[in-house]
Amino acid sequence: MASERFYRRGSINSLQSNTSDEDMVEIAGEPLDFSLADDVPPLDREPEKEHTVYNGAGMNGARKIMDFFDEPVPGVGTYEDFNTIDWVREKSRDRDRHREIASKSKESLCALIKGLSDAFSGWLVMLLVGLMAGTIAGLIDMTSNWMTDLKEGVCLVGFWYNHEHCCWTSDEITFEQRDKCPEWKTWSELFLNQSNGAGAYILNYFLYVSWALAFAFLAVSLVRVFAPYACGSGIPEIKTILSGFIIRGYLGKWTLIIKTITLVLAVSSGLSLGKEGPLVHVACCCGNIVCHLFTKYRKNEAKRREVLSAAAAAGVSVAFGAPIGGVLFSLEEVSYYFPLKTLWRSFFAALVAAFTLRSINPFRNSGLVLFFVEFHRPWHLLELIPFILLGIFGGLWGAFFIRANIAWCKRRKTTVLGRYPVLEVLIVTAITGIIAFPNNFTRMSTSGLISELFNDCGLLDSSPLCDYVNEANSTKTIDNLPDRAAGKGVYATIWQLALALLFKIFITIFTFGIKVPSGLFIPSMAVGAIAGRLLGVGMEQLAYYHRDWVIFKGWCNPGADCITPGLYAMVGAAACLGGVTRMTVSLVVIMFELTGGLEYIVPLMAAAMTSKWVSDAIGREGIYEAHIRLNGYPFLEAKEEFTHKTLAMDVMRPRRNDPPLTSLTQDGMKVEDIEAIINETTYSGFPVIVSKESQRLVGFVLRRDLIISIENGRQRQDGIVSTSIIYFTEHPPVQLPDNPAALKLRTILDLSPFTVTDHTPMEIVIDIFCKLGLRQCLVTHNGRLLGIITKKDILKHIAQMANQDPDSIMFN
């Protein structure tokens, strides 16, 4: 039996659950505790008391006879925080609403217009979500680019220009030195009037770290004070919410505002994180806020989650400029319920978001592609071998990162850093800034680093990555350069890139999970791009010096352009991102939309698939699933298969030697009897049976609906007292004049609860829970009620079958 909890009887408004996610939940420094009830935490809890009492006394409102069939009870059918929605009930409500609109539309022109507006409202919601997501993403891109460059200097003609845009307006630059112009001043040039020397280097170094610490401190402070839910990536929580879980405030307006501001600050601080994952959270916040403007989405949690699935697609669309990849990402990675209608609307939302971002043009290149590539030679079949090697590296890196990051996150909870998140952010930022500044490839923004690694070197490129020895008698065109011997700049760069690779691998482990908005897409891609570029340069030099080797003979002739190092960087980026997230189809589509490299799909597919195979062989969970399990969210992974031969009777409660199942009878129980059951248990609902003797099942009633209905009955119906009889039958018997008035609650009874027999295999039960999104199902034997199985019982059973402690993984 669960531990005893008591409920205080208060105003009805205190028990009603506003379906808005606007209310903030203060969780800073406190772990979320979901262990208070099976699915529902205590209602109307007073924070200063351990227990509150629901005693059913002292309600004397206006008295009138109330039939709950004709007059709906306010608050019934809504959900508490940290509760799981009933997908079956929500879909049934939506079907009833559609039938009512369809029947009324035949009666009058006004009703017909109302029905058409209801049908069009879904597309209008997608339009608004796309516009909001695209606009916010454009502002984030422009502001973060400016603040990133602010750590190194300032533009004299306009402090709001970043380095690149400042020099675009200059007439005194050359193409080779297009990043140097008199309008842009580094801090040493501004304060010391010199750009070289020990003093200038130390000043630039100091201000670089100081700006980084200032941005990071402001970001973590805003998150901690105003919106604790604005930290992290957001994708694990989005997946959990889309599966039917409710986390109020996670998609509210304060979370949106603070996450937008702090995302800019976190990216600008130079931490090893990206803005792409948090942009999915930002887009879902936009979707949730827009839903409150439309009744059919505001009052139906299942319909709202269809909008959130489309919003996630819009988030990826603006994060990478990849609308098709965004739709596939929502389908493959985050969505729990994705009907065909949602696919179309996701496509429309991603289209509008991408169009809006293109109109804002934050990169000032009149394009959506973030890392445009233009490789001039197709890949050769034998190059699949190094591409597969990159896939293996990506799988190994992904598995290593997940294990190391989860281990560190667990340790964080038991160390001083876990109790002082601001201190942790400042320490990580200081270490990142101090180590990153001396290396040009870690000092620059991660997006700029990836763009440079993807670049195919030409004669006019001034990057040290392109410092090759040019043959004086070469007659090749600029766009078709032969493989050349590496110069001193390339060899020096290889060492810098190797150090940058080690730095990125280890610092990302400690960065992902700190209390600022932090995405993982760009850091993972950077690790893979560095590894790929190093391998690409190595292959290029092998081909140049050893053309007579078997692997190069026949296709790599002298003077030919055989190897493209930038292509290897692109494949490596896809491999590492796939190893961490376990994405496949959506990853490949995002990559070719991100780079414009349509003809390189096969290398990307080979690397992504190899990466997934290798990482799955080491551990089945991706990074988002691992964090869901770490946080103890009640999430059933539909991709996993249950292979054990257990039955429903092995998992249901009550177990052997447990007290009997708490149930209600359809008639004969008094108000005080049900109040006593509510006080003595913490169950989220109760089965209703014909009688204690027969145990024949009638239906299922939720605890919250019971409390609210009894409250309403006392306020609004004459004669309801503690000795009043509660009926769940359709036609209650006629009451004698001397008896107190009866309370009819059949309207809150679920007459079609999902049931299975006690000999149903658990693999079927789990499949049913995943496909129907059930909260609980009842177990019967020959029509008699035996027990109940909840989603949490299934999660604990799966953990037990995996030789894990069931209580250790739930609700940490």
MARSE-384570 format. One record per residue (C-alpha): residue in three letters; x, y, z. Coordinates in steps of 0.2 Angstrom, whole numbers, padded with zeros to 4 digits, always signed. Each point is the difference from the previous one (the first is absolute). Layout:
// MARSE-384570
ALAXYZ...
END
This chain:
// MARSE-384570
MET+0000+0000+0000ALA+0007+0017-0004SER+0004+0012+0014GLU-0015+0009+0007ARG-0004+0018-0006PHE-0014+0012+0005TYR-0008+0013-0010ARG-0007+0017+0006ARG-0017+0005-0006GLY+0001+0017-0007SER-0007+0010-0014ILE-0005-0008-0016ASN+0012+0011-0009SER+0015-0007+0010LEU-0004-0017-0008GLN-0003+0005-0018SER+0014-0003-0011ASN+0002+0014-0013THR+0007-0009-0016SER+0012+0014-0003ASP+0018-0004+0002GLU+0003+0019+0004ASP+0003-0002+0019MET+0018-0001+0005VAL+0006-0014+0011GLU+0014+0005+0012ILE+0012-0015-0001ALA+0017+0009+0001GLY+0011-0011+0011GLU-0013-0013+0004PRO-0003-0017-0009LEU-0017-0003-0007ASP-0009-0013+0011PHE-0013-0010-0009SER-0002-0013+0014LEU-0014+0008+0009ALA-0014-0010-0009ASP-0002-0012-0014ASP-0003+0013-0013VAL-0006+0015+0009PRO+0009+0011+0013PRO-0010+0006+0015LEU-0013+0013-0005ASP+0000+0017+0008ARG+0015-0003+0010GLU+0006+0013+0013PRO+0018+0001-0001GLU+0003+0004+0019LYS-0010-0016+0005GLU+0005-0018-0002HIS-0018-0006-0001THR-0016+0009-0004VAL-0017-0007+0003TYR-0015-0002-0011ASN-0015-0003+0012GLY-0015+0005-0010ALA-0007+0012+0013GLY-0006+0018+0000MET-0006+0003-0018ASN-0016+0009-0001GLY-0002+0008-0017ALA-0016+0004-0010ARG-0011-0016+0000LYS-0008-0007-0015ILE-0003-0017-0008MET+0015-0003-0012ASP+0000-0013-0013PHE+0018-0003-0006PHE-0006-0007-0016ASP-0006+0017-0006GLU+0011+0012+0010PRO+0019-0004-0002VAL+0010+0002+0016PRO+0014+0013-0001GLY+0017-0008+0001VAL-0006-0018-0003GLY+0011-0008-0014THR+0015+0011+0002TYR+0017-0006+0007GLU+0012+0005+0014ASP+0018+0004-0002PHE+0012-0015-0002ASN-0015-0010-0006THR-0003-0011-0016ILE-0014+0004-0012ASP-0013-0013-0005TRP+0003-0001-0019VAL-0016-0010-0003ARG-0011+0012+0010GLU+0008+0015-0009LYS-0003-0008-0017SER-0017-0005+0004ARG-0004+0018+0006ASP+0006+0007-0017ARG-0010-0012-0010ASP-0016+0005+0010ARG+0004+0018-0003HIS+0002-0003-0019ARG-0016-0010+0000GLU-0009+0015+0008ILE+0007+0013-0012ALA-0004-0011-0015SER-0018-0002+0006LYS-0002+0018+0004SER+0007+0006-0016LYS-0015-0007-0010GLU-0012+0011+0010SER+0006+0017-0004LEU+0012+0010-0010CYS+0008+0008+0016ALA+0003-0018+0006LEU+0008-0005-0017ILE+0012+0015+0001LYS+0004-0005+0018GLY+0004-0017-0006LEU+0011+0006-0014SER+0010+0012+0011ASP+0002-0015+0012ALA+0008-0010-0014PHE+0011+0014-0006SER+0006+0004+0018GLY+0013-0014-0001TRP+0008+0008-0015LEU-0001+0017+0008VAL+0009-0007+0015MET+0014-0007-0010LEU+0002+0017-0009LEU+0001+0009+0016VAL+0013-0012+0007GLY+0010+0001-0015LEU+0001+0019+0000MET+0004+0000+0018ALA+0013-0013-0001GLY+0009+0008-0015THR+0000+0017+0007ILE+0007-0005+0017ALA+0013-0011-0008GLY+0005+0014-0012LEU+0002+0012+0015ILE+0010-0013+0010ASP+0012-0003-0015MET+0004+0018-0003THR+0002+0004+0019SER+0011-0015+0004ASN+0011+0004-0015TRP+0003+0018+0006MET+0003-0005+0018THR+0012-0014-0005ASP+0011+0013-0009LEU-0002+0012+0014LYS+0012-0010+0011GLU+0014+0004-0013GLY-0004+0018-0005VAL-0013+0013-0006CYS-0005+0009-0016LEU+0003+0018+0000VAL-0012+0005-0013GLY-0014-0009+0010PHE+0002-0010+0015TRP-0015-0011-0005TYR+0010-0007-0015ASN+0009-0016+0003HIS+0018-0003-0008GLU-0006-0006-0017HIS-0013+0013-0003CYS+0011+0014+0006CYS+0013-0004-0013TRP-0013-0002-0013THR-0003+0018+0000SER+0019+0004-0001ASP+0008+0006-0016GLU+0018-0003+0006ILE+0001-0019+0000THR+0006-0013-0012PHE-0008-0017-0003GLU+0015-0009+0007GLN-0001+0010+0017ARG-0019+0002+0000ASP-0001-0002+0019LYS+0012+0015+0003CYS-0007+0017-0002PRO+0003+0017+0009GLU-0018+0001+0005TRP+0002-0015+0011LYS+0011+0002+0016THR+0006-0013+0012TRP-0001+0005+0018SER+0019+0002+0000GLU+0000+0011-0015LEU-0014+0010+0008PHE+0008+0002+0017LEU+0019-0002-0003ASN+0000+0005-0018GLN+0010-0016-0005SER-0005-0017-0007ASN+0016-0009+0004GLY+0011-0003+0015ALA-0002-0008+0017GLY-0010+0014+0007ALA-0013-0001-0014TYR-0001-0019+0001ILE-0003+0001+0019LEU-0013+0013-0001ASN-0009-0009-0014TYR+0001-0016+0010PHE-0006+0008+0016LEU-0015+0009-0009TYR-0005-0016-0009VAL-0001-0010+0016SER-0008+0014+0009TRP-0014+0002-0013ALA-0003-0019+0000LEU-0002+0000+0019ALA-0012+0015-0001PHE-0011-0008-0013ALA+0000-0016+0009PHE-0004+0007+0017LEU-0014+0011-0007ALA-0007-0016-0009VAL+0000-0011+0015SER-0007+0013+0012LEU-0014+0004-0011VAL-0004-0019-0002ARG+0001-0002+0019VAL-0011+0015+0005PHE-0013+0001-0013ALA-0002-0017-0010PRO+0009-0016+0007TYR-0007-0010-0014ALA+0009+0011-0013CYS+0016-0010+0003GLY+0007-0014-0010SER-0004-0006-0017GLY-0019-0003+0003ILE-0002-0014-0012PRO-0001-0014+0013GLU-0014+0009+0008ILE-0008+0004-0016LYS+0000-0019-0004THR-0008-0003+0017ILE-0013+0013-0002LEU-0004-0006-0018SER-0003-0018+0008GLY-0014+0007+0011PHE+0009+0006+0016ILE-0004+0018+0006ILE+0013+0011+0007ARG-0008+0017+0003GLY+0010+0015-0004TYR+0012-0009-0011LEU-0007+0007-0015GLY-0007+0017+0007LYS+0004+0018-0005TRP+0013+0003+0014THR+0009-0015-0006LEU+0000+0006-0018ILE+0006+0017+0004ILE+0014-0005+0012LYS+0006-0014-0011THR+0001+0011-0015ILE+0010+0013+0009THR+0011-0013+0009LEU+0003-0010-0015VAL+0008+0015-0008LEU+0011+0003+0015ALA+0005-0018+0002VAL+0005-0002-0019SER+0009+0017+0001SER+0010-0006+0016GLY+0010-0012-0011LEU-0006-0016+0010SER+0000-0016-0010LEU-0018+0000-0004GLY-0012+0004-0014LYS-0016+0009-0002GLU-0008-0013-0011GLY-0008-0011+0013PRO-0006+0014+0011LEU-0009+0007-0016VAL-0011-0015+0000HIS-0005+0004+0018VAL-0003+0019-0005ALA-0011-0005-0015CYS-0010-0012+0011CYS-0003+0014+0012CYS-0006+0011-0014GLY-0012-0015-0005ASN-0006-0001+0018ILE-0004+0018+0001VAL-0009+0001-0016CYS-0010-0015+0005HIS-0008+0011+0014LEU-0008+0011-0013PHE-0011-0014-0007THR-0012-0010+0010LYS+0002-0017-0008TYR+0018+0000+0004ARG-0001+0009+0017LYS-0012-0013+0007ASN+0007-0016-0008GLU+0017-0006+0005ALA+0001-0013-0014LYS-0004+0014-0013ARG+0013+0011+0008ARG+0013-0013-0002GLU-0003-0001-0019VAL+0004+0018-0001LEU+0016-0002+0011SER+0006-0014-0012ALA-0002+0012-0014ALA+0009+0014+0010ALA+0015-0012+0003ALA+0001-0002-0019ALA+0000+0019-0002GLY+0014+0002+0013VAL+0012-0012-0009SER-0005+0009-0016VAL+0006+0017+0006ALA+0015-0007+0010PHE+0008-0008-0016GLY-0010+0008-0014ALA-0006-0018-0003PRO-0020+0000-0001ILE-0001-0018-0007GLY+0013-0006+0012GLY-0010+0008+0014VAL-0016-0010-0004LEU+0010-0016-0001PHE+0008+0005+0017SER-0016+0002+0008LEU-0007-0016-0007GLU+0016-0011+0004GLU+0006+0008+0016VAL-0012+0009+0011SER-0018-0003-0005TYR-0010-0014+0009TYR-0016+0002-0010PHE+0002+0006-0018PRO-0016-0002-0011LEU+0001+0004-0018LYS-0009+0016+0003THR+0014+0006+0011LEU+0013-0005-0013TRP-0008+0012-0012ARG-0002+0014+0013SER+0018-0003+0006PHE+0006+0003-0018PHE-0010+0016-0001ALA+0007+0006+0016ALA+0017-0004-0005LEU-0002+0009-0017VAL-0007+0016+0008ALA+0014+0000+0013ALA+0013-0002-0013PHE-0008+0013-0011THR+0000+0012+0015LEU+0018-0003+0004ARG+0005+0002-0018SER-0009+0017+0000ILE+0009+0006+0015ASN+0016-0006-0008PRO+0011-0001+0016PHE+0016-0006-0009ARG-0001+0013-0013ASN+0003-0012-0013SER-0018-0001-0008GLY-0001-0019+0004LEU-0006-0012+0013VAL+0015-0012-0001LEU+0011+0002+0015PHE+0016-0009-0006PHE-0001+0001-0019VAL+0012-0011-0009GLU+0006-0001-0018PHE+0010-0015-0003HIS+0006-0002-0018ARG+0004-0018-0001PRO-0012-0015+0003TRP+0006-0013+0013HIS+0007-0017-0005LEU-0007-0017+0005LEU+0016-0004+0010GLU-0002+0015+0011LEU-0014-0009+0008ILE+0013-0008+0011PRO+0006+0016+0009PHE-0018+0005+0000ILE-0005-0016+0010LEU+0015+0003+0011LEU-0007+0017+0004GLY-0017-0008+0004ILE+0009-0012+0012PHE+0009+0015+0008GLY-0017+0009+0002GLY-0008-0015+0008LEU+0014-0002+0012TRP+0000+0018+0004GLY-0019+0000+0003ALA+0000-0015+0011PHE+0015+0008+0010PHE-0008+0017+0002ILE-0017-0007+0006ARG+0008-0011+0013ALA+0012+0014+0006ASN-0013+0014+0000ILE-0013-0011+0009ALA+0013-0005+0013TRP+0005+0019+0003CYS-0018+0005+0001LYS-0003-0013+0013ARG+0015+0005+0010ARG-0005+0019-0002LYS-0015-0004+0011THR+0011-0006+0015THR+0014+0014-0002VAL+0001+0018+0005LEU-0002+0005-0018GLY-0018-0008+0000ARG-0005+0012+0014TYR+0008+0015-0007PRO-0004+0000-0019VAL+0006+0018-0003LEU+0017-0005+0007GLU+0001-0015-0012VAL-0005+0010-0015LEU+0014+0013+0004ILE+0013-0013+0003VAL-0004-0009-0017THR+0000+0017-0009ALA+0016+0005+0007ILE+0009-0016-0004THR-0008+0001-0018GLY+0006+0018-0003ILE+0017-0003+0007ILE+0004-0015-0010ALA-0009+0006-0016PHE+0008+0017-0002PRO+0018-0006-0005ASN-0007-0011-0014ASN-0008+0009-0015PHE-0011-0015-0004THR-0008-0001+0018ARG+0000+0019+0002MET-0012+0003-0015SER-0018-0005+0001THR-0004-0018-0002SER-0011+0004-0015GLY+0014+0009-0008LEU+0012-0014+0004ILE-0012-0013-0009SER-0002+0012-0015GLU+0019+0001-0002LEU+0003-0019+0002PHE-0014-0003-0013ASN+0009+0012-0012ASP+0008-0006-0016CYS+0016+0009-0002GLY+0003+0012-0015LEU+0014+0011-0006LEU-0007+0015+0008ASP-0003-0008+0017SER+0011+0008+0014SER-0004-0013+0013PRO+0015-0009+0007LEU-0010-0016-0004CYS+0003+0004-0018ASP+0019+0004+0001TYR+0005-0012-0014VAL+0015+0000-0011ASN-0006+0007-0017GLU+0009-0007-0016ALA+0006+0015-0010ASN-0004-0009-0017SER-0018-0005+0005THR-0012+0003-0013LYS-0016-0005+0010THR-0014+0012+0003ILE-0004+0007+0017ASP-0015-0012+0002ASN+0010-0015-0005LEU+0016+0000+0009PRO+0010-0016+0001ASP+0005-0008+0016ARG+0015+0009+0006ALA+0014-0002+0013ALA-0004+0007+0017GLY+0009+0015+0006LYS+0006+0005+0017GLY-0016+0009+0004VAL-0010-0017-0003TYR+0012-0010+0011ALA-0001+0013+0014THR-0019+0000-0002ILE-0001-0019+0002TRP+0008+0002+0018GLN-0012+0014+0004LEU-0015-0010-0006ALA+0006-0016+0010LEU+0001+0011+0016ALA-0017+0007-0004LEU-0007-0017-0003LEU+0006-0006+0017PHE-0007+0016+0008LYS-0017-0001-0008ILE-0002-0018+0005PHE+0003+0002+0018ILE-0007+0018+0003THR-0017-0005-0008ILE-0002-0014+0013PHE+0000+0013+0014THR-0009+0013-0009PHE-0016-0009-0006GLY-0012+0000+0015ILE+0006+0016+0009LYS-0014+0013+0005VAL+0000+0010-0016PRO-0008-0004-0017SER+0011-0012-0008GLY-0001-0010-0016LEU+0010-0015-0006PHE-0002+0000-0019ILE+0014+0013-0004PRO+0013-0006+0013SER-0003-0018-0007MET+0002+0005-0018ALA+0016+0010+0005VAL+0008-0016+0007GLY-0004-0010-0015ALA+0005+0014-0012ILE+0017+0002+0008ALA+0003-0019-0001GLY-0006+0000-0018ARG+0011+0014-0006LEU+0015-0008+0008LEU-0004-0017-0008GLY-0004+0010-0017VAL+0017+0009+0001GLY+0009-0017+0003MET-0009-0008-0014GLU+0004+0014-0012GLN+0019-0001+0004LEU+0000-0018-0001ALA-0008+0001-0018TYR+0013+0014-0004TYR+0015-0010+0005HIS-0005-0018-0003ARG-0011+0000-0016ASP+0007-0017-0005TRP-0008-0008+0015VAL-0014-0012-0004ILE-0014+0010+0008PHE+0005+0015-0010LYS+0005-0008-0017GLY-0012+0002-0014TRP-0010+0015+0006CYS+0012+0012+0008ASN+0012+0005-0014PRO+0014+0013+0002GLY-0006+0017-0001ALA-0018-0005+0004ASP-0011+0007+0014CYS-0003-0017+0009ILE-0004+0004+0018THR-0011+0013+0008PRO+0004+0003+0018GLY-0015+0010+0003LEU-0011-0014-0005TYR+0008-0011+0013ALA-0004+0014+0013MET-0018+0000-0005VAL-0001-0019+0001GLY+0008+0000+0017ALA-0012+0013+0007ALA-0014-0011-0005ALA+0007-0015+0007CYS+0004+0008+0017LEU-0018+0008+0001GLY-0007-0017-0004GLY+0010-0009+0013VAL-0006+0012+0014THR-0019+0002-0006ARG-0002-0017-0009MET-0009+0010-0014THR+0001-0008-0018VAL-0012+0006-0013SER-0003+0017+0007LEU+0019+0002+0003VAL+0004-0003-0018VAL-0013+0012-0007ILE+0005+0013+0012MET+0018-0001-0005PHE-0003+0001-0019GLU-0012+0015+0004LEU+0012+0008+0011THR+0015-0001-0012GLY-0009-0001-0017GLY+0010-0016-0004LEU-0014-0010-0008GLU+0012-0011-0010TYR+0009-0006+0016ILE-0016-0009+0008VAL+0008-0017-0002PRO+0016+0004+0011LEU-0011+0008+0013MET-0012-0015+0000ALA+0015-0012+0002ALA+0007+0010+0014ALA-0016+0003+0009MET-0005-0019-0001THR+0017-0006+0006SER+0000+0013+0014LYS-0017-0006+0006TRP+0005-0019-0001VAL+0016+0003+0010SER-0008+0011+0014ASP-0015-0012+0001ALA+0012-0014+0003ILE+0007+0009+0015GLY-0016+0007+0007ARG-0018+0001-0006GLU-0004+0017+0006GLY+0003+0016-0009ILE+0005+0016+0010TYR-0018+0006+0001GLU-0007-0017+0006ALA+0014-0001+0013HIS-0004+0017+0007ILE-0019-0005+0001ARG+0005-0015+0010LEU+0012+0010+0011ASN-0014+0013+0004GLY-0012-0014+0003TYR-0014+0005-0012PRO-0013-0013-0003PHE+0004-0002-0018LEU-0003-0017-0009GLU+0012-0002-0015ALA-0010-0006-0014LYS+0016-0006-0010GLU+0005-0012+0013GLU-0006-0018+0000PHE-0005-0010+0015THR+0006-0018-0001HIS-0004-0007+0017LYS-0014-0013+0003THR-0009+0008+0014LEU-0019+0002+0002ALA-0011+0014+0005MET-0003-0009+0017ASP+0018+0001+0003VAL+0000+0019-0001MET-0017+0006+0006ARG-0004+0006+0017PRO-0005-0005+0013ARG+0014-0013+0001ARG+0000-0015+0011ASN-0001+0004+0018ASP-0005+0018-0004PRO-0016+0007+0006PRO-0015-0002-0011LEU-0003+0012-0015THR-0009+0016+0005SER-0016+0001-0010LEU-0017+0009+0001THR-0017-0007-0002GLN-0013+0007-0013ASP-0013+0003+0014GLY-0001-0001+0019MET+0016+0010+0004LYS-0002+0016+0010VAL+0009+0016-0003GLU+0009-0002+0017ASP+0006-0018-0006ILE+0007+0007-0016GLU+0008+0014+0010ALA+0008-0012+0011ILE+0008-0010-0015ILE+0006+0016-0007ASN+0009+0005+0017GLU+0007-0018+0002THR+0008-0003-0017THR+0010+0010-0013TYR-0007-0009-0015SER-0004+0010-0016GLY-0016-0009-0003PHE-0011-0014+0006PRO-0009-0014-0009VAL-0019+0000+0002ILE-0008-0018+0002VAL-0018-0006+0002SER+0003-0006+0017LYS+0014-0007+0012GLU-0007-0017-0002SER-0001-0001-0019GLN+0015+0010-0004ARG-0007+0003-0017LEU+0007+0015-0009VAL-0010+0016-0004GLY+0012+0013-0004PHE+0015+0011+0007VAL-0001+0017+0008LEU+0015+0012+0003ARG+0003+0006+0017ARG+0001+0018-0005ASP-0017-0001-0009LEU-0007-0007+0016ILE+0006+0013+0011ILE-0005+0014-0011SER-0018-0007-0003ILE-0003-0003+0019GLU+0005+0018+0003ASN-0011+0006-0014GLY-0014-0010+0006ARG+0001+0007+0018GLN+0000+0018-0007ARG-0013-0001-0013GLN-0012-0014+0005ASP-0012+0001+0015GLY+0001-0014+0013ILE+0017-0007-0003VAL+0008-0006+0016SER+0012-0012+0006THR-0013-0014+0001SER-0006+0003-0018ILE+0001-0015-0011ILE+0010+0001-0016TYR-0006-0008-0016PHE+0010-0005-0015THR-0016-0008-0008GLU-0010+0008-0014HIS-0016-0001+0009PRO+0002+0002+0019PRO-0015-0007+0011VAL-0013+0012+0006GLN+0005+0007+0017LEU-0011+0000+0015PRO-0005+0017+0007ASP+0010-0002+0016ASN+0016-0005-0009PRO+0013+0013-0004ALA+0001+0005-0019ALA+0010-0012-0011LEU+0015+0005-0010LYS+0001-0006-0018LEU+0017-0002-0007ARG-0002-0011-0015THR+0006+0014-0012ILE+0018-0001+0007LEU+0001-0019-0002ASP+0010-0007-0014LEU-0012-0014-0006SER+0013-0008-0012PRO+0016-0002+0010PHE+0013-0010-0009THR+0001-0018+0007VAL+0011-0015-0002THR-0001-0017+0007ASP+0012-0006+0013HIS+0009-0012-0012THR+0003+0014-0014PRO+0019+0000-0004MET+0009+0015+0006GLU+0007+0003-0017ILE-0018+0003-0007VAL-0004+0011+0015ILE+0015+0011-0003ASP-0004+0001-0018ILE-0018+0006+0004PHE+0007+0013+0012CYS+0012+0007-0013LYS-0012+0000-0014LEU-0016+0006+0009GLY+0009+0011+0013LEU-0009-0007+0015ARG+0002+0006+0017GLN-0006-0016+0008CYS-0009-0016-0005LEU-0010-0012+0011VAL+0003-0018+0002THR-0015-0012+0001HIS-0003-0019+0001ASN-0016-0007-0007GLY-0007+0018+0001ARG+0005+0002+0018LEU+0011+0014+0005LEU+0017-0006+0006GLY+0012+0015-0001ILE+0007+0015-0009ILE+0016+0004-0010THR+0006+0018-0002LYS+0014+0007-0011LYS+0012+0001+0015ASP-0003-0019+0004ILE+0006-0004-0018LEU+0015+0011+0001LYS+0005-0008+0017HIS-0003-0017-0008ILE+0011+0004-0015ALA+0014+0006+0012GLN-0002-0016+0011MET+0001-0011-0016ALA+0016+0010-0004ASN+0008-0005+0017GLN-0002+0018+0006ASP-0007+0007+0016PRO-0018+0005-0005ASP-0001+0014+0013SER+0017+0007-0004ILE-0005+0005-0018MET-0017+0007+0004PHE-0003+0019+0004ASN+0017+0005+0006
END
